[in-house]
Amino acid sequence: MSRRLGPNRSMIARLTKSCIVTVLSAGLSACTGGLPSSLSLSSLSTSVGTLPVADSVTADDAPTAVYAAIAQRALVCWVGPDGPLKGTHIFHAEAASPTTGGRAEIALHERDVTQGHPWGARTFRIELIPAGGDTNTVVTMQNIKLPADLADALRTDVIAWARGKDGCQAQVLRPPPKPEPVAAAPAKGKKKPKNSTTG
């Protein structure tokens, strides 16, 4: 029996339409319309021969639900206000319609502030492929350019989220900076009683 993951149906519907989702530091942009028929997930991928060997795990749910679970949590954990990649990376997610299998890809890109279009090189890639008659999903992860310790944390997160669990290992490894303590206002001194004199 398939195990349902956390995101609600409205979130799944928004994330799984055929669209490109780009997250800048300001937040999540709206999905564009359907992709042209000539544009496919495979056409956006780097040649397999140029990528490192991938790790993979099988999730007991349909690609639509697994994609939504991973994307929703990654937006908060990795590039959200407390995420270790906020300000340095751009989140890019693309998913085919559930009626065509729901194959999807999620990628992290370096943020290149020297360019008007700040998408730099890809650093981490996740691919979701239907399996078992669309009731299971093979989740493949490839570290392209991230430091090994951070890539391992991201893999741990993806595997947990794909299996319906929560957690954010990326922020455990690289916790957000602690807010500076607010200086306490100086205590107001008590007024000294006036001296009284007797004649």
N, C-alpha and C positions, 0 to 999 in steps of 0.2 A: 504494500500500500504506500502510495506516495505521501511524503510528509510536506505539509504546506509551510512556506516560509513567511517571514514577518510582514512585509509591506502590504498595505491595504490595496483593494482592487483599483481605486482611482489612481494611486501611484503607479501601479503596474501598467494601467492603460496609458498614462502619460509617457512612461519611459519606454514602452515597447512599440510605439508607432514607428514606422520607417522614417527616421529623422537623424539629424546630427545634433548632439548636445555638447555645448562648449561651456566650460565653467572657468570664468576669470575670477579674480579675487573679489569682485563685487557680487558674484553669485551665479545662479543658473539662468542661462538664456532660454527663451522659448524654443520649442522644436520647430524646424522648418517643415515645409511640405514634403511629400514623398520623394524619394530619390529617383533620378532619371533611370530608366530601365537599363541604360548602358553602364550604370555605375553599380558595382557590386562590392561586397566586403572584400573579396579576394583581390579586386583591382586596387584597393587602398593599402593592401598589406605589402610589406617589404618581401622580397624574394626569400623563400624559406632557407636557401643556401647561405644567406647573409646573417641569419639570426642565430642566437645561441640555442642550445638544446632546451626544449620546453619541459616543464613539469606539468602533470595533469592529474585531475581527480574527477570522479564521477559523482554527480549529485542526483538524488532521488526525486527529481521534480522536472517539470517542463522548462525549456530555455527561457520562456517569457518570465516565469516566476523567479528563476535563479538570477537572470540578468537584473531584474528589478531589485532583488535583495542585495546584490553586490553593488550596483550603481548607487543605490540610496545610501548605503552605509559608507561607501568610499567618499562620497561627496562631503560627508561630515567628518569622517576619521582622517582622511588624507589631506584634503584641500579646504576643509572647513576652517572656521575661525581659530581653532586650536590645532589644526593639522600641521604636521612637519613639512608638508610640501606647499603650504599656502604661500603665495607670492613668488615661488620659484618654478612652479609647474602648472600646466593647463590640463584639465580633465576633458577627454573627448570620448563620447560614447555613441555607438551606432547600432541599431537593431533592425532587422527585417520584420515584416509583419508576422504575427503568429500564424496567419493563414498560409504562409510560405515556409513555416518551420521555426521562425523566430531566431535564426542564427544571429549572433551578436558579437561585437568587439568593443572592448574598452581599452583606452590607451592613455598614458601620461606622457605629455610633451614638456620639454624644457621651455620656460618662458624666456623669449629673446626680446629684451626691452629695446634693442637697437633697431628693431623692425617695426613698421607700422602694423603689420599682421604678426603678432608676437609668438606664433607657433614655431618652436625650435624642433630639435631632433626628438624622436620618441625615446623614452627611457624605460618604459615598462608596458607590457601588452598582455591583455587577457582575451581569449577567444572562447566563445560558448557555442557548442555544436550539438544539435539534437542527436539523441541515441535512444535505442530501445523503443522505436515507434513513437518518438516525441514525448515519452513519459520520463526519460532520464536526460541528463545533460553532461557532456564531457567539457570540463572547464580546463583550458590550457593556459599556463602562465609562462611568460618569457621575460627575463630581465635583460634589458638591452644596454643600459648605461647607469643604473643606480648602484650605489655602494652595496656590497654583498650583504651587510648586516641589515640595511633598510629593505633590500629586496626580499630577504628571508622573512622579515616582519610583514611585508605586504602579502607574501604567499600564505603565511599563517592566517592573516585576516581573510583572504579570499576563500580559503578552504573552510574556515569556520562559517562565514556568511553563506557560502553555497550549501552548507549542511543545516542551515536554519538557526545558527547560533549567533550571538552578539559578541562584542569585544572589539578592541582596537589596539593591536599589538604595536602598530606604528607609533602611537602616542606613548606607549609604555617604553619603547626604545628611545624615543625622542620626545619627552614630555614638553608641553607648552611652558613658556617661562612663567614663573610665579609673579603675580602682580605685586608691584612695590607697595609696601605698607604705607598707609596714609598717616602722615604725621599728626599726632594728637594735638588738638588746640591747647594752648597754654591755659592753665587754670587761673581763673580770675582771683586775685588776692582779696582777702577780707578787709573791709575798711576798719581802720583802727578807731576805737572809741575816743571821742574828744575828752581831753583832760578837763575836769571841773575844778574850780578853785573856790575857796570860801574866804571871805574877808574877815 
